[in-house]
Each structure stands twice: as structure tokens, then as C-alpha cells.
Amino acid sequence: MSDTVRISLVFPRWLWEEVKRLVPSGERSRMIAEATARELRRRRRLETIERLQRLQAELREKYGQIPSCVEDIRQLREERDAEVSGLR
């Protein structure tokens, strides 16, 4: 059994004329299949991003905005540096 399938596609005339002009006849199906695969990957990424954004919104609604820990980390580093250098 073959892993390929023959289908009919409908293209705007101007687009098909460009394909015929720019893509050699033996490479058109491959080019269209590759373009379709790229578009499917793009749409899957967008779908994943949308799911992530919904999850982020749910978590933000459930737990609120998490405060920044930058200042706490800076302070911990300063304390560690002071201990290591013997200043305390």
C-alpha cells in the first residue's frame, strides 16, 4: 500500500499560474505538500499558544498575580556573597 494519496485541489488561477511558472512540473506536488506541512506545524504551534494562554488566564484568575522575586533573589545573593567573602 502506498503512503501517498491523489487528491484534487482548487487554486486561484493567478496562484496556479505562478506555481507553474516558478516550480518545475516534477516538483510541484512535493512543494505543495511541504508548504502544507509547514502550515500545519504553524497552526499546531498557534493552537498550543492559545491553550497556554487559556491556562495562564485560569491560573491568574485562580491564584492572582505572583509577586516578583527579583529583589528577594538579589538580597539572597548579597548575603551569600557577604558570607563567602567574610564580611559578616
MDTraj code that builds the backbone (N, CA, C; nanometers):
import mdtraj as md
import numpy as np

residues = "MET SER ASP THR VAL ARG ILE SER LEU VAL PHE PRO ARG TRP LEU TRP GLU GLU VAL LYS ARG LEU VAL PRO SER GLY GLU ARG SER ARG MET ILE ALA GLU ALA THR ALA ARG GLU LEU ARG ARG ARG ARG ARG LEU GLU THR ILE GLU ARG LEU GLN ARG LEU GLN ALA GLU LEU ARG GLU LYS TYR GLY GLN ILE PRO SER CYS VAL GLU ASP ILE ARG GLN LEU ARG GLU GLU ARG ASP ALA GLU VAL SER GLY LEU ARG".split()
xyz = np.array([
    [0.0833, -0.1173, 0.0000],
    [0.0000, 0.0000, 0.0000],
    [0.0886, 0.1247, 0.0000],
    [0.0538, 0.2200, -0.0804],
    [0.1326, 0.3426, -0.0941],
    [0.1031, 0.4386, 0.0209],
    [0.2029, 0.5175, 0.0580],
    [0.1816, 0.6161, 0.1636],
    [0.1482, 0.7533, 0.1055],
    [0.1092, 0.7578, -0.0191],
    [0.0654, 0.8823, -0.0822],
    [-0.0783, 0.8661, -0.1288],
    [-0.1439, 0.9777, -0.1484],
    [-0.2823, 0.9788, -0.1933],
    [-0.2974, 1.0871, -0.2988],
    [-0.3779, 1.0604, -0.3991],
    [-0.4048, 1.1603, -0.5023],
    [-0.5329, 1.2335, -0.4676],
    [-0.5276, 1.3668, -0.4769],
    [-0.6444, 1.4492, -0.4470],
    [-0.6559, 1.5589, -0.5512],
    [-0.7691, 1.6226, -0.5560],
    [-0.7880, 1.7398, -0.6413],
    [-0.7897, 1.8630, -0.5521],
    [-0.7185, 1.9635, -0.5921],
    [-0.7139, 2.0895, -0.5178],
    [-0.7670, 2.2011, -0.6061],
    [-0.8214, 2.3027, -0.5444],
    [-0.8704, 2.4196, -0.6168],
    [-0.7824, 2.5376, -0.5778],
    [-0.7205, 2.5997, -0.6769],
    [-0.6334, 2.7150, -0.6566],
    [-0.6911, 2.8352, -0.7293],
    [-0.6680, 2.9542, -0.6775],
    [-0.6973, 3.0727, -0.7593],
    [-0.6092, 3.0663, -0.8845],
    [-0.6636, 3.1072, -0.9959],
    [-0.5918, 3.0967, -1.1220],
    [-0.4553, 3.1650, -1.1159],
    [-0.4498, 3.2869, -1.0603],
    [-0.3230, 3.3596, -1.0557],
    [-0.2169, 3.2818, -0.9778],
    [-0.2591, 3.2137, -0.8685],
    [-0.1642, 3.1394, -0.7868],
    [-0.1125, 3.0169, -0.8621],
    [-0.2016, 2.9449, -0.9284],
    [-0.1580, 2.8273, -1.0035],
    [-0.0653, 2.8664, -1.1178],
    [-0.0922, 2.9787, -1.1819],
    [-0.0050, 3.0261, -1.2897],
    [0.1354, 3.0553, -1.2359],
    [0.1422, 3.1112, -1.1170],
    [0.2736, 3.1373, -1.0549],
    [0.3450, 3.0070, -1.0210],
    [0.2700, 2.9100, -0.9694],
    [0.3305, 2.7799, -0.9385],
    [0.3857, 2.7182, -1.0666],
    [0.3070, 2.7180, -1.1718],
    [0.3521, 2.6596, -1.2985],
    [0.4740, 2.7331, -1.3527],
    [0.4769, 2.8644, -1.3349],
    [0.5875, 2.9433, -1.3874],
    [0.7163, 2.9207, -1.3076],
    [0.7045, 2.9064, -1.1766],
    [0.8228, 2.9037, -1.0913],
    [0.8693, 2.7642, -1.0489],
    [0.7805, 2.6660, -1.0491],
    [0.8149, 2.5339, -0.9974],
    [0.8112, 2.4336, -1.1124],
    [0.9221, 2.3642, -1.1360],
    [0.9233, 2.2636, -1.2432],
    [0.8156, 2.1568, -1.2193],
    [0.7632, 2.1015, -1.3267],
    [0.6481, 2.0115, -1.3174],
    [0.6734, 1.8903, -1.2289],
    [0.7913, 1.8390, -1.2201],
    [0.8175, 1.7230, -1.1358],
    [0.8293, 1.7544, -0.9885],
    [0.8282, 1.8821, -0.9526],
    [0.8483, 1.9220, -0.8128],
    [0.7263, 1.9877, -0.7501],
    [0.6191, 2.0061, -0.8260],
    [0.5030, 2.0817, -0.7758],
    [0.4335, 2.0121, -0.6602],
    [0.4091, 1.8822, -0.6731],
    [0.3397, 1.8111, -0.5651],
    [0.4214, 1.8164, -0.4368],
    [0.5519, 1.7944, -0.4473],
    [0.6383, 1.7985, -0.3293],
    [0.6355, 1.9363, -0.2657],
    [0.6431, 2.0406, -0.3492],
    [0.6422, 2.1773, -0.2977],
    [0.5104, 2.2062, -0.2258],
    [0.3991, 2.1643, -0.2828],
    [0.2695, 2.1890, -0.2206],
    [0.2568, 2.1084, -0.0918],
    [0.3045, 1.9835, -0.0917],
    [0.2999, 1.9015, 0.0300],
    [0.3857, 1.9630, 0.1402],
    [0.5048, 2.0123, 0.1053],
    [0.5922, 2.0750, 0.2055],
    [0.5296, 2.2025, 0.2606],
    [0.4686, 2.2817, 0.1726],
    [0.4033, 2.4046, 0.2181],
    [0.2864, 2.3715, 0.3106],
    [0.2133, 2.2661, 0.2786],
    [0.1024, 2.2235, 0.3628],
    [0.1533, 2.1761, 0.4982],
    [0.2613, 2.0997, 0.4997],
    [0.3197, 2.0515, 0.6259],
    [0.3658, 2.1696, 0.7115],
    [0.4284, 2.2709, 0.6497],
    [0.4712, 2.3901, 0.7254],
    [0.3502, 2.4614, 0.7858],
    [0.2443, 2.4745, 0.7078],
    [0.1241, 2.5415, 0.7568],
    [0.0610, 2.4632, 0.8718],
    [0.0607, 2.3307, 0.8619],
    [0.0069, 2.2500, 0.9712],
    [0.0896, 2.2668, 1.0983],
    [0.2226, 2.2701, 1.0853],
    [0.3081, 2.2931, 1.2027],
    [0.2793, 2.4303, 1.2635],
    [0.2627, 2.5316, 1.1786],
    [0.2333, 2.6673, 1.2259],
    [0.1007, 2.6691, 1.3020],
    [-0.0004, 2.6040, 1.2470],
    [-0.1308, 2.6024, 1.3127],
    [-0.1270, 2.5255, 1.4438],
    [-0.0496, 2.4171, 1.4486],
    [-0.0356, 2.3437, 1.5750],
    [0.0322, 2.4313, 1.6803],
    [0.1345, 2.5074, 1.6385],
    [0.2003, 2.5984, 1.7336],
    [0.1016, 2.7022, 1.7848],
    [0.0211, 2.7605, 1.6945],
    [-0.0782, 2.8598, 1.7364],
    [-0.1793, 2.7987, 1.8325],
    [-0.2211, 2.6766, 1.8037],
    [-0.3143, 2.6064, 1.8912],
    [-0.2523, 2.5861, 2.0294],
    [-0.1263, 2.5485, 2.0330],
    [-0.0567, 2.5295, 2.1601],
    [-0.0456, 2.6613, 2.2357],
    [-0.0141, 2.7680, 2.1655],
    [-0.0042, 2.9006, 2.2286],
    [-0.1388, 2.9418, 2.2865],
    [-0.2465, 2.9180, 2.2121],
    [-0.3795, 2.9534, 2.2615],
    [-0.4153, 2.8730, 2.3864],
    [-0.3821, 2.7424, 2.3886],
    [-0.4076, 2.6609, 2.5073],
    [-0.3274, 2.7135, 2.6262],
    [-0.2011, 2.7492, 2.6015],
    [-0.1162, 2.8031, 2.7076],
    [-0.1733, 2.9341, 2.7608],
    [-0.2194, 3.0206, 2.6719],
    [-0.2753, 3.1484, 2.7161],
    [-0.4028, 3.1279, 2.7982],
    [-0.4858, 3.0291, 2.7590],
    [-0.6056, 2.9988, 2.8387],
    [-0.5665, 2.9477, 2.9772],
    [-0.4653, 2.8604, 2.9816],
    [-0.4179, 2.8082, 3.1095],
    [-0.3615, 2.9202, 3.1963],
    [-0.2840, 3.0092, 3.1359],
    [-0.2289, 3.1224, 3.2115],
    [-0.3411, 3.2079, 3.2701],
    [-0.4462, 3.2322, 3.1900],
    [-0.5588, 3.3129, 3.2374],
    [-0.6294, 3.2420, 3.3535],
    [-0.6472, 3.1096, 3.3425],
    [-0.7106, 3.0333, 3.4505],
    [-0.6273, 3.0410, 3.5778],
    [-0.4956, 3.0225, 3.5644],
    [-0.4079, 3.0271, 3.6818],
    [-0.4053, 3.1663, 3.7442],
    [-0.4037, 3.2696, 3.6589],
    [-0.4036, 3.4064, 3.7092],
    [-0.5342, 3.4339, 3.7843],
    [-0.6463, 3.3834, 3.7307],
    [-0.7759, 3.4026, 3.7961],
    [-0.7815, 3.3266, 3.9286],
    [-0.7254, 3.2068, 3.9293],
    [-0.7299, 3.1226, 4.0493],
    [-0.6355, 3.1715, 4.1586],
    [-0.5114, 3.2089, 4.1200],
    [-0.4086, 3.2420, 4.2190],
    [-0.3708, 3.3891, 4.2242],
    [-0.4133, 3.4665, 4.1296],
    [-0.3750, 3.6068, 4.1240],
    [-0.2367, 3.6235, 4.0623],
    [-0.1892, 3.7463, 4.0599],
    [-0.0574, 3.7755, 4.0030],
    [0.0495, 3.7431, 4.1059],
    [0.1450, 3.6637, 4.0675],
    [0.2533, 3.6265, 4.1576],
    [0.3500, 3.7441, 4.1686],
    [0.3855, 3.7837, 4.2921],
    [0.4766, 3.8974, 4.3069],
    [0.6156, 3.8636, 4.2539],
    [0.6853, 3.9668, 4.2148],
    [0.8203, 3.9495, 4.1621],
    [0.9152, 3.9053, 4.2736],
    [1.0053, 3.8141, 4.2391],
    [1.1017, 3.7648, 4.3379],
    [1.2421, 3.8215, 4.3118],
    [1.2530, 3.9167, 4.2208],
    [1.3833, 3.9692, 4.1820],
    [1.4565, 4.0290, 4.3014],
    [1.3876, 4.1082, 4.3795],
    [1.4514, 4.1731, 4.4938],
    [1.4938, 4.0697, 4.5975],
    [1.4107, 3.9683, 4.6201],
    [1.4464, 3.8622, 4.7157],
    [1.5725, 3.7882, 4.6706],
    [1.5813, 3.7569, 4.5453],
    [1.6988, 3.6865, 4.4922],
    [1.8232, 3.7731, 4.5037],
    [1.8092, 3.9026, 4.4725],
    [1.9226, 3.9949, 4.4861],
    [1.9729, 3.9972, 4.6292],
    [1.8801, 4.0037, 4.7231],
    [1.9184, 4.0078, 4.8647],
    [1.9870, 3.8773, 4.9059],
    [1.9345, 3.7634, 4.8636],
    [1.9977, 3.6349, 4.8946],
    [2.1384, 3.6276, 4.8375],
    [2.1572, 3.6778, 4.7174],
    [2.2907, 3.6772, 4.6564],
    [2.3874, 3.7658, 4.7344],
    [2.3392, 3.8824, 4.7754],
    [2.4248, 3.9718, 4.8534],
    [2.4651, 3.9071, 4.9859],
    [2.3692, 3.8408, 5.0493],
    [2.4002, 3.7727, 5.1761],
    [2.5017, 3.6606, 5.1534],
    [2.4826, 3.5836, 5.0476],
    [2.5764, 3.4750, 5.0180],
    [2.7136, 3.5304, 4.9874],
    [2.7205, 3.6345, 4.9044],
    [2.8485, 3.6960, 4.8716],
    [2.9175, 3.7493, 4.9965],
    [2.8400, 3.8073, 5.0875],
    [2.8982, 3.8603, 5.2109],
    [2.9528, 3.7462, 5.2960],
    [2.8803, 3.6353, 5.3036],
    [2.9283, 3.5199, 5.3817],
    [3.0549, 3.4615, 5.3196],
    [3.0554, 3.4490, 5.1895],
    [3.1714, 3.3907, 5.1193],
    [3.2942, 3.4781, 5.1337],
    [3.2749, 3.6081, 5.1274],
    [3.3909, 3.6980, 5.1347],
    [3.4288, 3.7303, 5.2802],
    [3.3493, 3.6833, 5.3779],
    [3.3837, 3.7023, 5.5196],
    [3.3513, 3.8407, 5.5715],
    [3.2640, 3.9131, 5.5071],
    [3.2295, 4.0474, 5.5528],
    [3.1313, 4.0477, 5.6689],
    [3.0676, 3.9340, 5.6954],
    [2.9724, 3.9282, 5.8060],
    [3.0256, 3.8458, 5.9181],
])
top = md.Topology()
chain = top.add_chain()
for i, resn in enumerate(residues, 1):
    res = top.add_residue(resn, chain, resSeq=i)
    for name in ("N", "CA", "C"):
        top.add_atom(name, md.element.get_by_symbol(name[0]), res)
traj = md.Trajectory(xyz[None], top)
